[in-house]
Amino acid sequence: MRETTVPVVKDLVLIGGGHTHVAVLKRFGMRPVPGVRLTLITRDVHTPYSGMLPGLVAGHYDFDDIHIDLAPLSRFAGARLFHQPVVGLDLDRRIVRCDGRPPVPYDLLSINIGSTPSLREVPGAAGVVVPVKPISTFVERWQRLRARVTEATGLVRIGVVGAGAGGVELTLSMQFALHRMLAALGRPAGATECHLFGAGETILATHNRGMRRRLERVLRERGVHMHLGQTVASVSPGLITCSDGTTVALDEILWVTQAGAAPWLGEAGLEVDERGFVCVDATLRSVSHPRVFAAGDVAAVVNHPREKAGVFAVRQGAPLAENLRRVLLGRSPRPFRPQRRFLTLVSTGGRHAVGSRGPWSFGGAAVWRWKDWLDRRFMARYSQLPVMAPGSTPALEPGLASPEVLKEISTAAMRCGGCGSKVGATPLERVLDQLRPVRRDDVLIGLESPDDAAVVTVPPGKVQVRTVDAFRAIVSDPFVFGQITANHCLGDIFAMGAEAQTALAVATVPFGLDTKVEDTLVQLLTGAVGVLNDAGAALVGGHTSEGADLALGLSLTGLSDPDALLRKSGLRPGDRLVLTKGIGTGTLFAAEMRMRAKGRWIDGAIQAMRQSSRAAAAALRRHGATACTDVTGFGLLGHLVEMTKASGVDARLALSSVPVLDGALETSGAGLLSSLHPHNVRLRRAVADVERAATDPRYPLLYDPQTAGGLLAGVPADRADACVDDLHAQGYDQAVVIGSVEPRGDAAPIHVE
Ligand SMILES: Cc1cc2nc3c(=O)[nH]c(=O)nc-3n(C[C@H](O)[C@H](O)[C@H](O)COP(=O)(O)OP(=O)(O)OC[C@H]3O[C@@H](n4cnc5c(N)ncnc54)[C@H](O)[C@@H]3O)c2cc1C
């Protein structure tokens, strides 16, 4: 995220990263509103550009060609990215609900979550058919369909329900791709059969006659079976029944029909139309709730009804961004009149397309090239983000808040250091009220009866293990950051073979209005406490202050039997080295900061960092682990060197076995490395034959500092395979033996092969 020293005054929350919000994000990135905290809550990190989906199916494009990556775009916009589906709204309390986390408050809300084909009206459809939306799940299903056709020995019949532009284009693209695949396998095109179902008498009912005729001809020539003028009355596995009683046996049924809206919009009390879409006026503002805007498929513009098409969602980007900005600054939004006529370009599978605008229609290879050029140009807007020069410290614009609020905030920026930077007692109390830390009998005085300090006993026969760690936020979602920090800090406890007992938290929250500071703290600490609770650790106290950046530290205690402690010093020659998680978080987040990491890579890294090492430590102990450490700031090599030194042994590392997080080889190969990396590289003298090792692309990752990394342990050779199987069963998919322990020699201790 772009750093800002301006205190947070207002929250603009965007739900959904659809075709309209991507434009809003870009515009806010180019012209931010100081004092406004922008948050994007989205179910998917990659927004598919639907105009190119058929091209992906046909094999002309790959995943990245047709997806807008919301991770770099959010960073460009200075927006926090919350990767979660929204499940509800409370319009009175002005909060957005997501499962499993505190609600997200807003001052201004904008919704761009698209639509999904409605399956409810057709008996049997749900659970049987494959809806084309969400496109993210469709892409997966399409791969499965290809596999099914590959493996089938007989005919595979595919039905597409919905004969609008999307349904026709998808049918032709699928057929094209499957025929090409079958030809490559030496099998006849007749191994598949395509059926297209439409309720109207014609395909593409909303388009001109010329366009319809051209596409009907293509469908006929390609042998697509058309079932027009009858609705699909019911669906059962393998069968469609039409309203006239005709039945058609099908192996796969794809659903591309009239769109429906998420039910929680109407349930929240927003005024919606008969299909559940949010009624907005010409400014894109909800007709019932002035703090809510909506755009794209999910919006029904009352005075300018249009069909649900991406082209309208895209066109609404600029006016929506402008109106959100105006309302944030206390001005009235401006009406926007969408165009009536618009260009439609439908590809027919191969590099050929048919188009229409108003009464005209046209087709050919040149039309496909034109469409391709237009689509790629659109995507480039979001994949090639401009570099913004850092400006001087921006001032809050007067319309952003009342004079009283602006006064309050100007004092926030001037608050003292020392105790003066503490978060006020009242907001803190409210935050603590919302936390539900576990209670433990060995905590005599904790958060439920706060005092100057917590008081904790150590049960007889146990020893107490203590550790502390702290860092600045590496992800923009404070809830997720809380989870990651807690996992990272707990890693030390589990690596020692101990169970977690208590935690003290030290949090720094960016300046802002009390309500904003409070919200950040609630998100942060709820994330951390959830992880601590799962580990059995009670949060017993802490300290919070305001500062420039969000940061969290945890001081933890754990308990262990004295003779059950796992030390770094226990490695024995012959042991196998087991690593429980992939490495690469340092380079991935270094790349993310420079907007060079793909959202799905960061997502994968976040999943890994959120995975607790508790079960891993238990599995390692079950299989007789001799020594253990958690892989963090010094990188895999640094921590291995510590172990070999403490144990008086050498280690042989099979570089090709070292598990790597998705994308880490690409980012480290591009030279995108953590600022800590050069410090860690100083340890290269511990590597024998370093020049040869350095030729391997994985080599730099040995020095990559990890956040909430895995455990590295020595396990007796005869138990290593069973240990890895056990780890896999516990969900540590990347756990693997990465090397072995050897007697201490005269040369450098780490032998990389
Ligand atoms: C096969 C096919 C081809 C098409 N081709 C074209 C075409 O060529 N031209 C055209 O104009 N239109 C086309 N369309 C129509 C087009 O897909 C839609 O009109 C367009 O995607 C709508 O855009 P949107 O911005 O409203 O929503 P979307 O693009 O659908 O984006 C919605 C976003 O919201 C997120 N989201 C959804 N639910 C939640 C939730 N609960 N919480 C948080 N986030 C959520 C999603 O992850 C996604 O990022 C096609 C449709 C199909 C099915």
The ligand as an SDF file (V2000), in Angstrom:
LIG
                    3D

 53 58  0  0  0  0  0  0  0  0999 V2000
  -19.7290  -16.1880  -21.3450 C   0  0  0  0  0  0  0  0  0  0  0  0
  -20.0260  -14.7510  -21.1560 C   0  0  0  0  0  0  0  0  0  0  0  0
  -19.5250  -13.8330  -22.0560 C   0  0  0  0  0  0  0  0  0  0  0  0
  -19.8150  -12.4870  -21.9050 C   0  0  0  0  0  0  0  0  0  0  0  0
  -19.3110  -11.6270  -22.8140 N   0  0  0  0  0  0  0  0  0  0  0  0
  -19.5870  -10.3310  -22.7100 C   0  0  0  0  0  0  0  0  0  0  0  0
  -19.0880   -9.3980  -23.6780 C   0  0  0  0  0  0  0  0  0  0  0  0
  -18.3850   -9.7710  -24.6170 O   0  0  0  0  0  0  0  0  0  0  0  0
  -19.4010   -8.0970  -23.5180 N   0  0  0  0  0  0  0  0  0  0  0  0
  -20.1780   -7.6530  -22.4880 C   0  0  0  0  0  0  0  0  0  0  0  0
  -20.4330   -6.4650  -22.4120 O   0  0  0  0  0  0  0  0  0  0  0  0
  -20.6630   -8.5060  -21.5640 N   0  0  0  0  0  0  0  0  0  0  0  0
  -20.4060   -9.8120  -21.6390 C   0  0  0  0  0  0  0  0  0  0  0  0
  -20.9180  -10.6780  -20.7030 N   0  0  0  0  0  0  0  0  0  0  0  0
  -21.6790  -10.1420  -19.5670 C   0  0  0  0  0  0  0  0  0  0  0  0
  -20.7120   -9.7450  -18.4720 C   0  0  0  0  0  0  0  0  0  0  0  0
  -20.0880  -10.9000  -17.9570 O   0  0  0  0  0  0  0  0  0  0  0  0
  -21.3310   -9.0380  -17.2720 C   0  0  0  0  0  0  0  0  0  0  0  0
  -22.2560   -8.1130  -17.6820 O   0  0  0  0  0  0  0  0  0  0  0  0
  -20.2160   -8.3500  -16.4860 C   0  0  0  0  0  0  0  0  0  0  0  0
  -19.2850   -9.2920  -16.0140 O   0  0  0  0  0  0  0  0  0  0  0  0
  -20.7740   -7.6020  -15.3130 C   0  0  0  0  0  0  0  0  0  0  0  0
  -19.7190   -6.9600  -14.6930 O   0  0  0  0  0  0  0  0  0  0  0  0
  -19.7850   -6.5230  -13.1920 P   0  0  0  0  0  0  0  0  0  0  0  0
  -18.6950   -5.5400  -13.0190 O   0  0  0  0  0  0  0  0  0  0  0  0
  -21.1410   -6.0940  -12.8590 O   0  0  0  0  0  0  0  0  0  0  0  0
  -19.5200   -7.8260  -12.3400 O   0  0  0  0  0  0  0  0  0  0  0  0
  -18.4110   -8.9500  -12.4650 P   0  0  0  0  0  0  0  0  0  0  0  0
  -17.4820   -8.7020  -13.5640 O   0  0  0  0  0  0  0  0  0  0  0  0
  -19.1560  -10.2400  -12.4560 O   0  0  0  0  0  0  0  0  0  0  0  0
  -17.5720   -8.7970  -11.1390 O   0  0  0  0  0  0  0  0  0  0  0  0
  -18.1110   -9.0760   -9.8840 C   0  0  0  0  0  0  0  0  0  0  0  0
  -17.0300   -9.0470   -8.8330 C   0  0  0  0  0  0  0  0  0  0  0  0
  -17.6260   -9.1330   -7.5700 O   0  0  0  0  0  0  0  0  0  0  0  0
  -17.0060  -10.1360   -6.7910 C   0  0  0  0  0  0  0  0  0  0  0  0
  -18.0390  -10.6790   -5.9130 N   0  0  0  0  0  0  0  0  0  0  0  0
  -19.1190  -11.3960   -6.2620 C   0  0  0  0  0  0  0  0  0  0  0  0
  -19.8380  -11.6850   -5.1640 N   0  0  0  0  0  0  0  0  0  0  0  0
  -19.1970  -11.1240   -4.1170 C   0  0  0  0  0  0  0  0  0  0  0  0
  -19.4460  -11.0550   -2.7270 C   0  0  0  0  0  0  0  0  0  0  0  0
  -20.4960  -11.6250   -2.1720 N   0  0  0  0  0  0  0  0  0  0  0  0
  -18.5620  -10.4000   -1.9470 N   0  0  0  0  0  0  0  0  0  0  0  0
  -17.4770   -9.8180   -2.4810 C   0  0  0  0  0  0  0  0  0  0  0  0
  -17.2060   -9.8510   -3.7830 N   0  0  0  0  0  0  0  0  0  0  0  0
  -18.0570  -10.4780   -4.5950 C   0  0  0  0  0  0  0  0  0  0  0  0
  -16.4420  -11.1220   -7.7780 C   0  0  0  0  0  0  0  0  0  0  0  0
  -15.3560  -11.8120   -7.2360 O   0  0  0  0  0  0  0  0  0  0  0  0
  -16.0370  -10.1900   -8.9180 C   0  0  0  0  0  0  0  0  0  0  0  0
  -14.7350   -9.6820   -8.6740 O   0  0  0  0  0  0  0  0  0  0  0  0
  -20.6410  -12.0320  -20.8440 C   0  0  0  0  0  0  0  0  0  0  0  0
  -21.1370  -12.9560  -19.9350 C   0  0  0  0  0  0  0  0  0  0  0  0
  -20.8460  -14.2960  -20.0880 C   0  0  0  0  0  0  0  0  0  0  0  0
  -21.4150  -15.2640  -19.1000 C   0  0  0  0  0  0  0  0  0  0  0  0
  1  2  1  0
  2  3  1  0
  2 52  2  0
  3  4  2  0
  4  5  1  0
  4 50  1  0
  5  6  2  0
  6  7  1  0
  6 13  1  0
  7  8  2  0
  7  9  1  0
  9 10  1  0
 10 11  2  0
 10 12  1  0
 12 13  2  0
 13 14  1  0
 14 15  1  0
 14 50  1  0
 15 16  1  0
 16 17  1  0
 16 18  1  0
 18 19  1  0
 18 20  1  0
 20 21  1  0
 20 22  1  0
 22 23  1  0
 23 24  1  0
 24 25  2  0
 24 26  1  0
 24 27  1  0
 27 28  1  0
 28 29  2  0
 28 30  1  0
 28 31  1  0
 31 32  1  0
 32 33  1  0
 33 34  1  0
 33 48  1  0
 34 35  1  0
 35 36  1  0
 35 46  1  0
 36 37  1  0
 36 45  1  0
 37 38  2  0
 38 39  1  0
 39 40  1  0
 39 45  2  0
 40 41  1  0
 40 42  2  0
 42 43  1  0
 43 44  2  0
 44 45  1  0
 46 47  1  0
 46 48  1  0
 48 49  1  0
 50 51  2  0
 51 52  1  0
 52 53  1  0
M  END
$$$$
